[in-house]
Amino acid sequence: MNEEKTTWEKVLQEFRRIWGYKDFRPPQGEIIRCLLASQDALIVMPTGGGKSICFQLPALLQQGLTLVVSPLVALMENQVRELQQNNLPAALLHNEIPRNQRKNTLKAVQNQQIKLLYLSPETLLSMPVWQVLSDPKLIIDGLILDEAHCLVQWGETFRPAYRRLGIVRKELLKHKPPGTKIAIAAFTATANPQSQQIITSVLKLKYPQLFCLSPYRSNLNLQVKIAWTPRCRRHLILNFIKSKKQASGLVYVRSRKGAEKLSQWFNSLQYKNAPYHAGLSSKERREIEQKWLLGELQFVVCTSAFGMGINKPDVRWVIHFEPPSLLSEYLQEVGRGGRDGKPTDALTLMSEPTGWLDPSDKQRQQYFKQKLHQQKQQAKKLLENLPQQGAITTISQEFAQGEIILSLLHSQDQLEWLDPFHYRLKSRQLTMNKIKPNNNQSYYYSQIKQYLITRKCRWQFLLKSFGFNQEAKGFKCGHCDNCCR
């Protein structure tokens, strides 16, 4: 018992030395204990709740390497920059890194000089990186999936490499000495019970400890307004931003083109802003982030690519110029406001429900349905011609969107991964009507639509949607538009 106390005292000492805080916020301490004990975990904590410390500290205290799988370059760069500024052994790998730097990073990994390696699912499953990680002499302590909701949102339709992460531990352990343990922990701010189940199943978590914190933020004032026409939508957003004076904010749109167009309009009105989306170069994105953080830009007109892991505490307002596709996406994005705990307004604009005067929201819904139908047809065609087992690279070369279709089949339990690079079909008896999107996407517009039109407390709706039924009973936040009505 005394030895355990001494060990924990060392953990606290390192925490105070590196981050300067006096003590952990619940449940940070419990999560750190769990990861230090090499136990699997699923952690759902609100944005700004201090998730990064929960996996960074155990990684720095352990002997080997911790792999941090992260969805966006901007998110990786921000976290690694902060760690490196504190002289901590962290590095990142992604496609935009120059070859020499990539080579040096891999060498440092081989020499066990890195404690935290940030990389995307695609980079993790690239052959040069995989070969280094498979070295029997390389000690790997853990695999962290940061922003784990991306596995649910993107795993079938956009980033199929996410669906192969479940085989990573098993395959790495084949190359490591007997008795080696690699813990897996998934961190996210938004995962309803169905999403938690998908994450647990895909990652093959073993008896994971679940840490689930309510997403409720008492300083976030949620409101929804109907924009009857496209002109009305612009009028509403302009009036809202005018009322905020020079306060810092974010405007979320759903497409690159939409970000460019809206930003241009604001520029013509002399507002200091910039468009931000995945189509910009790494350098352009970094410059925009920096200008916004320093207050040189009042706001950024952005797609969902912006904001993950960027720590700006004084964001006083967040606007959704168009409703997001998923409720989890919405909660992520409004959560980027008010990290300092001060009152913050979050406004969402929606088309009138019939879509007669402004069909844009309905058109986005239609686009999703068409895309899903197209993928079903491709899956059907591929299934007829698919070898019983084979290499993913071969299928990707032979079929358009081959990797996405394999992931779609995996999500329907029709296919298994033999290793991160090879598959085997379980069955060809697939009824195509059974191919459906994952639980979150099956709600697609219906769930977000219910949220937009509800007359009840908006926070109560969110609590219930994310599985906090006990907390939702009789709950009234007193500060959303419906409570204030």
C-alpha positions as CSV (number, residue, x, y, z in Angstrom):
1,M,0.0,0.0,0.0
2,N,2.8,2.4,0.9
3,E,4.6,1.5,-2.3
4,E,1.4,2.2,-4.3
5,K,1.1,5.6,-2.5
6,T,4.7,6.4,-3.4
7,T,4.2,5.5,-7.1
8,W,1.0,7.6,-7.3
9,E,2.9,10.5,-5.6
10,K,5.4,10.2,-8.5
11,V,2.6,10.4,-11.0
12,L,1.3,13.6,-9.3
13,Q,4.8,15.1,-9.2
14,E,5.2,14.6,-12.9
15,F,1.8,16.0,-13.6
16,R,2.5,19.1,-11.6
17,R,5.9,19.5,-13.1
18,I,4.8,19.2,-16.7
19,W,1.3,20.9,-16.7
20,G,1.6,23.0,-13.5
21,Y,-1.9,22.1,-12.1
22,K,-2.2,21.1,-8.5
23,D,-4.5,18.1,-8.9
24,F,-6.5,16.1,-11.4
25,R,-10.0,16.8,-12.3
26,P,-12.4,13.8,-11.9
27,P,-12.1,11.3,-13.5
28,Q,-8.6,12.1,-14.9
29,G,-6.9,10.3,-12.0
30,E,-8.9,7.1,-12.5
31,I,-8.3,7.1,-16.2
32,I,-4.6,7.5,-15.7
33,R,-4.5,4.6,-13.2
34,C,-6.4,2.5,-15.7
35,L,-4.0,3.1,-18.5
36,L,-0.9,2.7,-16.3
37,A,-2.3,-0.7,-15.4
38,S,-2.5,-1.6,-19.1
39,Q,-6.3,-1.9,-19.1
40,D,-8.5,-1.1,-22.1
41,A,-10.8,1.9,-21.7
42,L,-13.5,3.9,-23.5
43,I,-13.6,7.6,-22.3
44,V,-16.5,10.0,-23.2
45,M,-15.6,13.4,-21.9
46,P,-16.9,16.9,-23.0
47,T,-14.8,19.1,-25.2
48,G,-12.3,21.0,-23.0
49,G,-12.5,18.4,-20.3
50,G,-8.8,17.6,-20.3
51,K,-8.8,14.3,-22.3
52,S,-5.2,14.7,-23.7
53,I,-3.6,14.7,-20.3
54,C,-5.3,11.3,-19.5
55,F,-3.2,9.5,-22.2
56,Q,-0.2,11.8,-22.5
57,L,0.9,11.4,-18.8
58,P,0.7,7.6,-18.7
59,A,2.7,7.5,-22.1
60,L,5.4,9.7,-20.7
61,L,5.7,7.6,-17.5
62,Q,5.9,4.3,-19.3
63,Q,8.9,2.6,-20.7
64,G,7.9,2.2,-24.4
65,L,6.0,3.9,-27.2
66,T,2.3,5.0,-27.2
67,L,0.7,5.3,-30.6
68,V,-1.9,8.1,-30.8
69,V,-4.2,7.7,-33.8
70,S,-5.7,11.1,-34.7
71,P,-7.9,12.1,-37.6
72,L,-6.6,15.5,-38.6
73,V,-3.1,17.0,-39.3
74,A,-4.1,20.2,-37.5
75,L,-5.1,18.3,-34.3
76,M,-1.8,16.3,-34.3
77,E,0.4,19.3,-34.9
78,N,-1.2,21.4,-32.1
79,Q,-0.8,18.6,-29.5
80,V,2.8,17.7,-30.6
81,R,3.8,21.3,-30.7
82,E,2.7,21.8,-27.1
83,L,4.5,18.6,-26.0
84,Q,7.7,19.5,-27.8
85,Q,7.7,23.1,-26.3
86,N,7.9,21.3,-22.9
87,N,10.8,19.3,-24.2
88,L,8.8,16.1,-24.1
89,P,9.6,13.1,-26.5
90,A,6.7,13.4,-28.9
91,A,6.6,13.3,-32.7
92,L,4.1,13.0,-35.6
93,L,3.9,11.4,-39.0
94,H,1.6,12.4,-41.8
95,N,1.8,12.7,-45.6
96,E,2.7,16.3,-45.7
97,I,5.9,15.8,-43.7
98,P,9.2,16.0,-45.8
99,R,10.9,12.7,-46.5
100,N,14.0,13.5,-44.5
101,Q,12.0,14.5,-41.4
102,R,9.8,11.3,-41.8
103,K,13.0,9.2,-42.0
104,N,14.5,10.8,-38.9
105,T,11.2,10.4,-36.9
106,L,11.1,6.6,-37.8
107,K,14.7,6.3,-36.8
108,A,14.0,8.0,-33.4
109,V,11.0,5.6,-33.0
110,Q,13.3,2.6,-33.7
111,N,15.8,3.8,-31.1
112,Q,13.0,4.1,-28.5
113,Q,13.6,7.9,-28.2
114,I,9.9,8.8,-28.7
115,K,7.2,8.2,-26.1
116,L,4.2,9.6,-28.0
117,L,3.8,9.1,-31.8
118,Y,0.8,10.8,-33.4
119,L,-0.3,9.5,-36.7
120,S,-3.5,9.0,-38.8
121,P,-5.1,5.6,-39.3
122,E,-3.8,5.6,-42.9
123,T,-0.2,6.4,-41.8
124,L,-0.3,3.7,-39.1
125,L,-1.4,1.2,-41.8
126,S,1.2,2.2,-44.3
127,M,3.9,-0.5,-44.9
128,P,7.0,1.5,-44.1
129,V,5.6,2.6,-40.7
130,W,4.1,-0.9,-40.0
131,Q,7.5,-2.5,-40.6
132,V,9.1,-0.3,-38.0
133,L,6.3,-0.9,-35.4
134,S,6.5,-4.6,-36.0
135,D,10.2,-4.8,-34.8
136,P,10.2,-7.3,-31.9
137,K,12.7,-5.1,-30.0
138,L,10.4,-2.0,-30.1
139,I,8.3,-1.7,-26.9
140,I,4.8,-0.5,-27.5
141,D,2.7,0.2,-24.4
142,G,-0.5,1.5,-25.8
143,L,-2.7,2.5,-28.7
144,I,-4.9,5.6,-28.2
145,L,-7.7,6.4,-30.6
146,D,-8.3,10.2,-30.2
147,E,-11.6,11.7,-31.4
148,A,-13.0,8.1,-31.6
149,H,-16.4,9.3,-32.9
150,C,-14.6,9.6,-36.3
151,L,-14.5,5.8,-36.4
152,V,-18.3,5.8,-36.3
153,Q,-18.9,8.8,-38.6
154,W,-16.2,8.2,-41.2
155,G,-15.3,4.5,-40.9
156,E,-17.6,3.3,-43.7
157,T,-18.0,6.1,-46.1
158,F,-14.9,8.4,-45.9
159,R,-11.9,6.9,-43.9
160,P,-12.1,3.1,-44.3
161,A,-8.8,2.6,-42.5
162,Y,-10.6,3.1,-39.2
163,R,-12.4,-0.2,-39.7
164,R,-9.1,-2.1,-39.7
165,L,-7.8,-0.7,-36.4
166,G,-9.3,-3.7,-34.5
167,I,-6.7,-6.1,-35.9
168,V,-3.7,-3.8,-35.1
169,R,-3.1,-5.0,-31.5
170,K,-3.4,-8.7,-32.3
171,E,-1.0,-8.4,-35.3
172,L,1.6,-6.3,-33.4
173,L,1.6,-8.8,-30.5
174,K,2.6,-11.6,-32.9
175,H,5.9,-9.8,-33.3
176,K,6.5,-9.0,-29.6
177,P,7.9,-11.1,-26.8
178,P,5.4,-13.4,-25.0
179,G,3.5,-11.7,-22.2
180,T,3.6,-8.2,-23.9
181,K,0.6,-6.1,-23.1
182,I,-0.7,-3.3,-25.4
183,A,-3.7,-1.4,-23.9
184,I,-6.2,0.3,-26.2
185,A,-8.1,3.4,-25.1
186,A,-10.6,5.4,-27.1
187,F,-11.3,9.0,-26.3
188,T,-14.2,11.1,-27.6
189,A,-16.4,14.0,-26.5
190,T,-19.5,12.5,-28.2
191,A,-20.6,8.9,-28.3
192,N,-24.2,7.7,-27.7
193,P,-24.7,4.1,-26.4
194,Q,-24.8,2.7,-30.1
195,S,-21.6,4.5,-31.0
196,Q,-19.9,3.2,-27.8
197,Q,-20.9,-0.3,-28.9
198,I,-19.5,0.2,-32.4
199,I,-16.2,1.6,-31.1
200,T,-15.8,-1.3,-28.6
201,S,-16.6,-3.9,-31.2
202,V,-14.5,-2.5,-34.1
203,L,-11.4,-1.9,-31.8
204,K,-12.0,-5.3,-30.1
205,L,-11.6,-3.7,-26.6
206,K,-11.2,-6.3,-23.9
207,Y,-13.4,-5.7,-20.8
208,P,-13.0,-1.9,-21.2
209,Q,-13.4,0.4,-18.3
210,L,-16.1,3.0,-19.3
211,F,-15.7,6.6,-18.2
212,C,-18.8,8.6,-19.3
213,L,-19.3,12.2,-18.4
214,S,-22.4,14.3,-19.1
215,P,-21.9,16.6,-22.1
216,Y,-24.0,19.3,-20.4
217,R,-22.2,22.7,-20.4
218,S,-24.1,25.3,-18.3
219,N,-22.4,28.2,-20.1
220,L,-23.5,27.1,-23.6
221,N,-26.7,28.8,-24.6
222,L,-28.3,26.8,-27.5
223,Q,-30.7,28.3,-30.0
224,V,-32.2,27.5,-33.4
225,K,-33.8,29.9,-35.9
226,I,-35.6,29.2,-39.1
227,A,-34.2,30.9,-42.2
228,W,-37.1,31.2,-44.6
229,T,-35.0,32.0,-47.6
230,P,-31.3,32.1,-48.5
231,R,-31.4,35.9,-48.1
232,C,-33.0,35.6,-44.7
233,R,-30.2,33.2,-43.7
234,R,-27.6,35.8,-44.4
235,H,-29.6,38.5,-42.7
236,L,-29.9,36.4,-39.5
237,I,-26.2,35.6,-39.4
238,L,-25.2,39.2,-40.0
239,N,-27.5,40.5,-37.2
240,F,-26.1,37.9,-34.8
241,I,-22.5,38.7,-35.5
242,K,-23.1,42.4,-35.3
243,S,-24.6,41.9,-31.8
244,K,-21.3,40.2,-30.8
245,K,-19.2,43.4,-31.5
246,Q,-15.6,42.1,-31.8
247,A,-16.0,38.9,-29.8
248,S,-14.2,35.8,-31.2
249,G,-16.4,33.1,-32.9
250,L,-16.7,30.3,-35.4
251,V,-19.1,29.9,-38.4
252,Y,-19.6,26.2,-39.5
253,V,-20.7,25.3,-43.0
254,R,-21.0,21.9,-44.6
255,S,-18.8,22.3,-47.7
256,R,-15.5,23.8,-49.0
257,K,-17.4,25.8,-51.6
258,G,-19.8,27.1,-49.0
259,A,-16.9,28.2,-46.8
260,E,-15.2,30.1,-49.6
261,K,-18.4,31.8,-50.8
262,L,-19.6,32.9,-47.3
263,S,-16.1,34.1,-46.3
264,Q,-15.9,36.2,-49.5
265,W,-19.3,37.8,-48.6
266,F,-18.1,38.7,-45.1
267,N,-14.8,40.1,-46.5
268,S,-16.9,42.4,-48.7
269,L,-18.6,43.7,-45.5
270,Q,-15.1,44.4,-43.9
271,Y,-15.2,41.5,-41.4
272,K,-11.9,40.0,-40.5
273,N,-12.4,36.4,-41.3
274,A,-11.0,33.5,-43.4
275,P,-12.4,30.3,-45.0
276,Y,-10.9,27.0,-43.6
277,H,-11.3,23.5,-45.1
278,A,-9.3,20.4,-45.9
279,G,-8.7,21.7,-49.5
280,L,-6.2,24.3,-48.2
281,S,-2.5,23.5,-47.9
282,S,-1.0,22.7,-44.5
283,K,0.8,26.1,-44.5
284,E,-2.4,28.0,-45.3
285,R,-4.3,26.2,-42.5
286,R,-1.6,26.8,-39.9
287,E,-1.6,30.6,-40.8
288,I,-5.4,30.9,-40.4
289,E,-5.3,29.0,-37.1
290,Q,-2.5,31.3,-35.8
291,K,-4.2,34.5,-36.9
292,W,-7.5,33.4,-35.3
293,L,-5.7,32.4,-32.0
294,L,-3.9,35.8,-31.9
295,G,-7.2,37.7,-32.6
296,E,-6.1,39.0,-36.0
297,L,-9.2,37.3,-37.4
298,Q,-12.5,37.7,-35.6
299,F,-13.9,34.4,-36.9
300,V,-13.3,31.5,-39.3
301,V,-15.8,30.2,-41.8
302,C,-15.0,26.5,-41.6
303,T,-16.0,23.0,-42.3
304,S,-15.8,20.3,-39.6
305,A,-12.0,20.1,-40.3
306,F,-11.5,23.1,-38.0
307,G,-11.3,23.2,-34.2
308,M,-10.5,19.7,-33.1
309,G,-7.7,20.2,-30.4
310,I,-7.3,23.9,-31.0
311,N,-7.4,25.5,-27.6
312,K,-8.9,29.0,-27.7
313,P,-10.7,29.6,-24.4
314,D,-12.5,32.8,-25.3
315,V,-14.7,31.8,-28.2
316,R,-17.9,33.6,-27.3
317,W,-20.2,32.4,-30.1
318,V,-20.6,29.5,-32.6
319,I,-22.9,29.6,-35.6
320,H,-24.1,26.7,-37.7
321,F,-24.9,28.4,-41.0
322,E,-26.3,25.0,-42.1
323,P,-27.3,22.2,-39.7
324,P,-24.7,19.4,-39.4
325,S,-25.4,15.9,-40.5
326,L,-25.1,14.2,-37.1
327,L,-26.0,15.2,-33.6
328,S,-22.5,14.1,-32.5
329,E,-21.0,16.5,-35.0
330,Y,-23.1,19.3,-33.7
331,L,-22.1,18.7,-30.1
332,Q,-18.4,18.6,-31.0
333,E,-18.7,21.9,-32.8
334,V,-20.7,23.9,-30.3
335,G,-18.3,22.5,-27.6
336,R,-15.5,24.5,-29.2
337,G,-17.1,27.6,-27.7
338,G,-16.7,28.9,-24.1
339,R,-13.9,26.7,-22.9
340,D,-13.2,29.4,-20.3
341,G,-16.6,28.7,-18.7
342,K,-18.0,32.1,-19.6
343,P,-21.4,32.4,-21.3
344,T,-21.3,31.5,-25.0
345,D,-24.1,31.6,-27.6
346,A,-24.5,28.8,-30.1
347,L,-27.0,29.5,-33.0
348,T,-28.1,27.0,-35.6
349,L,-29.9,28.2,-38.8
350,M,-32.3,25.8,-40.5
351,S,-34.4,25.9,-43.6
352,E,-38.2,26.0,-43.1
353,P,-39.4,22.4,-42.8
354,T,-41.3,22.1,-46.1
355,G,-38.2,23.2,-48.1
356,W,-40.3,25.1,-50.7
357,L,-38.7,28.5,-50.1
358,D,-35.2,27.1,-49.4
359,P,-34.5,23.5,-50.4
360,S,-30.8,23.5,-49.4
361,D,-31.2,21.4,-46.2
362,K,-33.4,18.9,-48.0
363,Q,-30.9,18.7,-50.9
364,R,-28.1,17.7,-48.6
365,Q,-30.3,14.9,-47.2
366,Q,-31.0,13.8,-50.7
367,Y,-27.3,13.8,-51.5
368,F,-26.6,11.5,-48.6
369,K,-29.3,9.0,-49.7
370,Q,-28.0,8.9,-53.2
371,K,-24.5,8.3,-52.1
372,L,-25.6,5.5,-49.8
373,H,-27.6,3.9,-52.7
374,Q,-24.6,4.2,-55.0
375,Q,-22.4,2.4,-52.4
376,K,-25.0,-0.3,-52.0
377,Q,-24.8,-1.0,-55.7
378,Q,-21.0,-0.9,-55.7
379,A,-21.0,-3.4,-52.8
380,K,-23.3,-5.7,-54.6
381,K,-21.2,-5.6,-57.7
382,L,-18.0,-6.1,-55.8
383,L,-19.4,-9.0,-53.7
384,E,-20.2,-10.9,-56.9
385,N,-16.6,-10.6,-58.1
386,L,-14.7,-10.6,-54.9
387,P,-12.2,-13.3,-54.2
388,Q,-12.8,-15.3,-51.0
389,Q,-9.7,-13.7,-49.6
390,G,-7.1,-11.3,-50.8
391,A,-5.1,-8.1,-50.4
392,I,-6.8,-4.7,-49.8
393,T,-4.4,-3.0,-52.1
394,T,-5.4,-5.3,-55.0
395,I,-9.1,-4.7,-54.5
396,S,-8.5,-0.9,-54.3
397,Q,-6.7,-1.0,-57.6
398,E,-9.4,-3.2,-59.3
399,F,-12.5,-1.5,-58.1
400,A,-13.5,2.2,-57.6
401,Q,-13.9,2.8,-53.9
402,G,-12.9,-0.8,-53.3
403,E,-11.5,-0.1,-49.8
404,I,-14.7,1.7,-48.7
405,I,-16.8,-1.2,-50.0
406,L,-14.7,-3.7,-48.0
407,S,-15.3,-1.6,-44.9
408,L,-19.0,-1.5,-45.6
409,L,-19.0,-5.3,-45.8
410,H,-17.0,-5.5,-42.6
411,S,-19.6,-3.3,-40.8
412,Q,-22.2,-5.8,-41.9
413,D,-20.2,-8.7,-40.4
414,Q,-19.7,-10.2,-43.9
415,L,-15.9,-9.9,-43.9
416,E,-13.0,-10.2,-41.4
417,W,-9.5,-8.8,-41.5
418,L,-6.8,-11.5,-41.4
419,D,-4.2,-8.8,-40.7
420,P,-4.3,-5.0,-41.4
421,F,-3.6,-5.7,-45.2
422,H,-5.7,-8.8,-46.0
423,Y,-9.3,-9.8,-45.7
424,R,-11.4,-13.0,-45.8
425,L,-15.1,-13.1,-46.8
426,K,-17.3,-14.8,-44.2
427,S,-20.3,-15.2,-46.5
428,R,-21.6,-14.3,-49.9
429,Q,-25.3,-14.6,-48.8
430,L,-25.7,-10.9,-48.4
431,T,-29.1,-9.4,-48.9
432,M,-28.4,-5.9,-50.1
433,N,-31.3,-4.3,-48.2
434,K,-29.5,-5.3,-45.1
435,I,-26.6,-3.0,-46.0
436,K,-27.4,0.0,-43.9
437,P,-25.3,2.8,-42.5
438,N,-24.0,2.6,-39.0
439,N,-26.4,3.4,-36.1
440,N,-25.4,7.1,-35.9
441,Q,-25.7,7.6,-39.7
442,S,-29.0,5.7,-39.9
443,Y,-30.6,8.6,-38.0
444,Y,-28.7,10.9,-40.4
445,Y,-31.2,13.8,-40.7
446,S,-34.0,12.4,-38.6
447,Q,-32.2,12.8,-35.3
448,I,-30.8,16.2,-36.0
449,K,-34.1,17.3,-37.4
450,Q,-35.9,16.2,-34.2
451,Y,-33.4,18.3,-32.3
452,L,-34.0,21.3,-34.5
453,I,-37.8,21.2,-34.2
454,T,-38.1,20.1,-30.5
455,R,-40.1,22.4,-28.2
456,K,-38.5,20.9,-25.1
457,C,-35.2,21.9,-23.4
458,R,-32.5,21.4,-26.0
459,W,-29.9,20.2,-23.4
460,Q,-32.5,17.6,-22.2
461,F,-32.8,16.4,-25.8
462,L,-29.0,16.1,-26.1
463,L,-28.6,14.3,-22.7
464,K,-31.3,11.7,-23.7
465,S,-29.8,11.3,-27.2
466,F,-26.4,10.5,-25.7
467,G,-27.6,8.0,-23.2
468,F,-27.8,10.1,-20.1
469,N,-31.4,9.1,-19.4
470,Q,-31.2,9.5,-15.6
471,E,-29.8,13.1,-15.9
472,A,-32.3,14.0,-18.6
473,K,-35.4,13.1,-16.3
474,G,-37.2,16.4,-15.7
475,F,-34.1,18.4,-16.8
476,K,-34.5,22.0,-17.8
477,C,-31.3,24.0,-18.5
478,G,-33.1,27.4,-18.1
479,H,-30.9,29.1,-20.8
480,C,-31.6,27.5,-24.2
481,D,-34.1,29.3,-26.5
482,N,-36.9,26.8,-25.6
483,C,-36.4,27.2,-21.9
484,C,-36.3,31.0,-22.3
485,R,-39.3,31.2,-24.6
